[in-house]
């Protein structure tokens, strides 16, 4: 006869990581600010030359964005898999909410951008720029609130951002990929098949998965598809030795748990800060204030700020109203509005799509200004929502406690 399930489930590594991530989030924000300062300082030329310096076959910035960020996506993929199998996302009602919100958060920003730039055929190619959410920066801002927010809300944002990034990868592959290497794609498919076989064999050592994962990254990178997708795919094949609905006697021995533990510190204090420093640097040289009112700049900025807020919050509202899903456990509508606003922090993926959409440096400078404005405003407004409604909730609890 099996032992009864404990009342208190062992906390997942995701919850522990997000609850203690404030320090990593602060380092990430400082790295982003330092990048902007450096890009507009006498050291700007050295900064950009360093990022574009060749390190082997590709530049340093590409190594950071395509290789190091694959490690970050591997970690997040492991955490999401854990929650889906035996956590906050184990039920369909909880799983559908962030996925649908991500879809709404991509559709509405595109519509906002197109409505502002509809009469400029050249600008229409940038419709996907405001559809992206930068998972690193969004989670970095959210982590600054520490344990003052429900863990379920943080898991919601992490899952939404992952689905959003996967959607962005699909958009890039369909609309912005000029040429795909089908031989490399076939190689990636064979490696994925190998990972599935290793998983089915029940191997618990990490090295077969990591070796095949490196090979998978090489094929995905060569295929023309965004290389970070390899991290997500690898995460899905790493086994979690916990049967849904039960708790393993020694969970730390599971491959997924061990890999999560190994990756948490390097990702929080090395990968993400390097990522922020390499991508947040925007030069304002030669940019006049009139750029702020141009349709291209406004389309990107308002798409990120209002399109994401309306798309994410509106989709959540419809699903909750129709009783298809519930709000994340312990969260209120004000906090949900704050998280929806944080989804407008675009930064890296938005800049990446902008580079694919436009070749003209003058256009790109306007795109980057729009991304900076929209992302900064989203971060500020999202934080204000979270602060205000956290205080309101705290005051309500105090009044209730005094009355009893």
C-alpha positions in Angstrom: 0.0 0.0 0.0 1.5 3.3 -1.1 2.1 6.0 1.6 -0.4 8.9 1.6 0.7 12.0 -0.3 2.2 14.6 2.0 0.1 17.7 2.6 3.1 20.0 1.8 4.5 19.3 -1.6 8.3 19.7 -1.9 8.9 23.2 -3.4 10.1 23.0 -6.9 13.4 24.6 -7.9 11.5 27.1 -9.9 9.8 28.5 -6.8 13.0 28.7 -4.9 14.8 30.3 -7.8 12.2 32.9 -8.4 11.8 33.8 -4.7 15.5 34.4 -4.3 16.1 35.9 -7.7 16.0 39.6 -6.6 19.8 39.8 -6.4 20.1 38.4 -9.9 17.4 40.8 -11.2 19.3 43.8 -9.7 22.5 42.7 -11.4 20.6 42.4 -14.7 19.1 45.9 -14.4 22.5 47.4 -13.6 24.0 45.6 -16.6 21.4 47.1 -18.9 21.8 50.6 -17.5 25.6 50.3 -17.8 25.2 49.2 -21.5 23.1 52.4 -22.3 25.6 54.6 -20.5 28.5 53.0 -22.3 26.8 53.2 -25.7 26.5 57.0 -25.3 29.9 57.6 -23.7 33.4 58.3 -25.2 33.8 54.5 -25.0 30.9 53.8 -27.4 33.2 52.8 -30.3 35.1 50.3 -28.2 31.8 48.9 -26.8 30.3 48.2 -30.2 33.6 47.0 -31.7 33.9 44.5 -28.8 30.4 43.2 -29.4 31.0 42.7 -33.1 34.5 41.2 -32.6 34.8 37.8 -34.2 35.2 34.9 -31.9 35.6 31.9 -34.1 32.9 31.7 -36.8 30.6 34.3 -35.3 30.8 37.6 -33.3 30.8 37.9 -29.6 27.3 39.3 -29.4 26.0 36.3 -31.4 27.8 33.9 -28.9 26.0 35.6 -26.1 22.6 35.8 -27.7 22.6 32.4 -29.5 24.8 30.2 -27.2 24.6 31.6 -23.7 20.9 32.4 -24.0 20.3 28.8 -25.0 21.5 27.8 -21.5 19.0 30.2 -20.0 16.2 28.8 -22.2 17.3 25.3 -21.1 16.9 26.3 -17.5 13.5 27.8 -18.0 12.4 24.8 -20.1 13.4 22.5 -17.2 11.4 24.6 -14.8 8.3 24.8 -17.0 8.4 21.0 -17.6 8.6 20.4 -13.8 5.6 22.6 -13.2 3.6 21.0 -16.0 4.2 17.5 -14.8 3.8 18.1 -11.1 3.2 21.7 -10.2 1.2 24.9 -10.9 0.6 24.0 -14.5 -0.4 20.4 -14.0 -4.1 21.1 -14.8 -5.3 22.1 -18.2 -7.1 25.2 -16.8 -3.8 26.6 -15.4 -1.9 25.6 -18.5 -4.2 27.2 -21.1 -4.2 30.7 -19.4 -0.6 31.7 -20.1 -0.6 30.1 -23.6 -3.7 32.0 -24.7 -2.5 35.2 -23.0 0.8 34.9 -25.0 -1.2 34.6 -28.2 -3.3 37.6 -27.4 -0.1 39.4 -26.4 1.3 38.9 -29.9 -1.8 39.7 -31.9 -2.7 43.0 -30.4 0.7 44.7 -30.5 0.9 43.7 -34.2 -2.5 45.3 -34.8 -1.5 48.5 -33.0 1.7 48.8 -35.0 -0.2 48.2 -38.3 -2.9 50.7 -37.5 -0.3 53.4 -37.0 1.9 52.5 -40.0 -0.8 51.2 -42.4 0.0 54.0 -45.0 3.7 53.3 -45.1 4.5 50.1 -47.1 8.1 50.2 -46.1 7.4 50.3 -42.4 4.9 47.4 -42.6 7.7 44.9 -42.5 8.3 45.7 -38.9 4.8 44.5 -37.7 6.3 41.7 -35.6 8.8 44.0 -33.7 6.4 44.8 -30.7 5.0 41.3 -30.5 8.0 39.9 -28.5 8.5 39.8 -24.7 12.0 39.7 -23.4 11.8 36.9 -20.8 15.1 37.9 -19.1 14.2 41.5 -18.5 10.5 40.9 -17.7 11.4 38.2 -15.1 14.3 40.4 -13.9 11.9 43.3 -13.1 9.4 40.9 -11.5 12.1 39.3 -9.3 12.8 42.7 -7.7 9.5 42.2 -5.8 10.9 39.0 -4.2 8.3 37.1 -2.1 5.8 40.0 -2.1 4.0 38.5 -5.1 2.4 35.0 -5.4 4.7 32.5 -6.9 2.0 31.4 -9.3 2.1 34.9 -10.9 5.8 34.5 -11.5 5.2 31.1 -13.0 2.5 32.5 -15.2 4.8 35.2 -16.6 7.6 32.7 -17.1 5.4 30.3 -19.0 3.8 33.2 -21.0 7.2 34.5 -22.0 8.4 31.1 -23.1 5.3 30.6 -25.3 5.8 34.2 -26.6 9.4 33.5 -27.5 8.5 30.3 -29.2 5.9 32.2 -31.1 8.5 34.8 -32.1 10.8 32.0 -33.3 7.9 30.7 -35.5 7.3 34.2 -36.8 10.9 34.7 -37.7 11.1 31.3 -39.4 7.9 32.0 -41.5 8.3 35.7 -42.3 11.9 36.8 -41.7 14.0 33.7 -42.5 15.3 34.2 -46.1 16.9 30.8 -46.4 16.7 27.6 -44.4 19.4 24.9 -44.4 17.2 21.8 -44.8 20.2 19.5 -44.3 20.9 21.1 -40.9 17.2 20.8 -40.0 17.3 17.1 -40.9 20.4 16.7 -38.7 18.6 18.5 -35.8 15.7 16.1 -36.3 18.0 13.1 -36.0 19.6 14.4 -32.8 16.1 15.0 -31.3 15.3 11.4 -32.1 18.5 10.4 -30.3 17.5 12.4 -27.3 14.1 10.7 -27.2 15.7 7.3 -27.4 18.1 8.1 -24.6 15.1 9.3 -22.5 13.1 6.1 -23.3 16.1 4.0 -22.3 15.8 5.5 -18.8 19.3 6.8 -18.7 19.8 9.2 -15.7 23.3 10.4 -16.3 23.4 14.0 -17.6 26.3 13.7 -20.0 24.4 11.9 -22.8 21.8 14.7 -22.8 24.3 17.5 -22.6 26.5 16.1 -25.4 23.5 15.6 -27.7 22.2 19.0 -26.7 25.5 20.7 -27.9 25.2 18.8 -31.2 21.5 19.9 -31.4 22.5 23.5 -30.9 25.0 23.3 -33.7 22.4 21.9 -36.1 19.7 24.4 -35.1 22.1 27.3 -35.4 23.2 26.2 -38.9 19.6 25.7 -40.0 18.7 29.4 -39.8 16.2 28.9 -37.0 16.9 30.8 -33.8 19.4 28.7 -31.9 17.9 29.2 -28.5 15.1 26.8 -29.5 17.6 24.0 -28.9 17.6 24.8 -25.2 13.8 24.3 -25.0 13.9 21.1 -27.0 16.7 19.6 -24.8 14.8 20.5 -21.6 11.8 18.5 -22.8 13.9 15.4 -23.1 15.6 15.5 -19.7 13.8 13.0 -17.5 12.0 13.9 -14.3 11.8 10.9 -12.1 8.6 11.9 -10.4 5.3 10.3 -11.3 2.5 12.9 -11.6 0.7 13.0 -8.3 3.5 11.6 -6.2 6.6 12.9 -4.6 9.9 11.0 -5.0 11.8 10.0 -2.0 15.0 11.7 -3.2 14.0 14.2 -5.8 17.4 15.8 -6.0 18.8 12.7 -7.6 16.5 13.2 -10.7 18.4 14.4 -13.8 16.1 17.4 -14.2 16.5 18.5 -10.6 20.3 18.2 -10.7 20.6 20.2 -14.0 18.3 22.9 -12.5 20.5 23.2 -9.5 23.7 23.4 -11.5 22.4 26.1 -13.8 20.7 28.5 -11.4 23.6 30.5 -10.2 25.5 30.8 -13.5 22.3 31.9 -15.3 21.3 34.5 -12.7 24.7 36.1 -12.3 26.6 35.4 -15.5 24.4 34.6 -18.5 21.6 37.2 -17.9 23.9 40.2 -16.9 26.1 39.5 -20.0 22.9 39.3 -22.1 21.7 42.6 -20.8 25.0 44.4 -21.3 25.3 43.1 -24.8 21.9 44.1 -26.0 20.6 47.0 -24.0 23.1 49.5 -25.4 21.3 51.9 -27.6 23.2 55.0 -29.0 21.3 58.3 -29.1 23.8 60.0 -31.3 22.2 61.8 -34.2 18.7 61.2 -33.0 16.5 64.3 -32.6 13.4 64.6 -30.3 11.2 64.7 -33.4 11.9 61.0 -33.8 9.6 60.3 -30.9 6.5 61.4 -32.8 7.3 59.5 -36.0 4.8 56.7 -36.9 7.5 54.0 -36.9 8.8 54.9 -33.4 5.3 55.3 -32.1 4.1 52.1 -33.6 6.8 50.1 -31.8 6.5 51.9 -28.5 2.7 51.9 -28.3 2.5 48.3 -29.6 4.8 47.2 -26.7 3.1 49.3 -24.1 -0.6 49.3 -24.9 -0.8 46.3 -27.3 0.8 43.9 -24.8 -1.3 45.2 -21.9 -4.6 45.0 -23.8 -3.8 41.7 -25.4 -2.6 39.8 -22.3 -5.0 41.3 -19.8 -7.9 41.2 -22.2 -7.3 37.5 -23.1 -7.0 36.6 -19.4 -10.3 38.5 -18.7 -12.2 36.7 -21.4 -11.0 33.3 -20.3 -11.8 33.9 -16.6 -15.2 35.5 -17.5 -16.1 32.4 -19.5 -14.8 30.2 -16.7 -12.4 28.5 -19.0 -9.5 29.3 -16.6 -8.8 30.9 -13.3 -6.5 33.7 -12.2 -3.1 32.4 -10.9 -3.5 31.3 -7.3 -3.3 34.2 -4.8 -3.2 36.9 -7.5 -5.6 39.8 -8.0 -6.6 41.7 -11.1 -4.3 44.6 -10.3 -1.3 42.4 -10.1 -2.3 40.7 -13.3 -2.5 44.1 -15.0 1.1 44.7 -13.7 2.3 41.4 -15.2 0.5 42.2 -18.4 2.3 45.5 -18.6 5.7 43.8 -18.0 5.1 41.7 -21.0 5.7 44.9 -23.0 9.4 44.8 -22.1 10.7 43.7 -25.5 14.4 44.6 -25.8 16.5 41.8 -27.3 14.0 39.8 -29.3 12.4 43.0 -30.6 15.7 44.4 -31.6 16.6 41.1 -33.2 13.4 41.1 -35.3 14.1 44.8 -36.2 17.5 43.9 -37.5 15.8 41.2 -39.7 13.0 43.6 -40.9 15.2 46.6 -41.8 18.6 47.2 -43.2 18.6 51.0 -43.2 20.6 52.3 -40.1 18.3 55.4 -39.9 15.2 53.2 -39.7 16.9 50.9 -37.2 17.7 53.8 -34.9 14.1 54.7 -34.8 13.1 51.2 -34.1 15.5 51.0 -31.2 14.3 54.2 -29.7 10.7 52.9 -29.9 11.8 49.6 -28.3 13.6 51.5 -25.5 10.6 53.8 -24.9 8.0 51.1 -25.0 10.0 48.6 -22.9 11.0 51.2 -20.3 7.4 52.5 -20.0 6.1 49.0 -19.7 8.6 48.2 -16.9 7.7 51.4 -15.0 3.9 51.1 -15.4 4.0 47.3 -14.6 6.0 48.0 -11.5 3.6 50.7 -10.4 0.6 48.4 -10.7 2.4 45.7 -8.7 3.4 48.2 -5.9 0.0 49.8 -5.6 -2.0 46.6 -5.6 0.4 44.9 -3.3 -0.1 47.7 -0.8 -3.8 47.7 -1.2 -3.9 44.0 -0.6 -1.7 44.3 2.5 -3.9 47.1 3.9 -7.0 45.1 3.4 -5.5 42.2 5.3 -4.6 44.5 8.2 -8.1 45.9 8.4 -9.6 42.4 8.3 -7.2 41.3 11.1 -8.1 44.3 13.3 -11.8 43.7 12.8 -11.5 40.1 14.0 
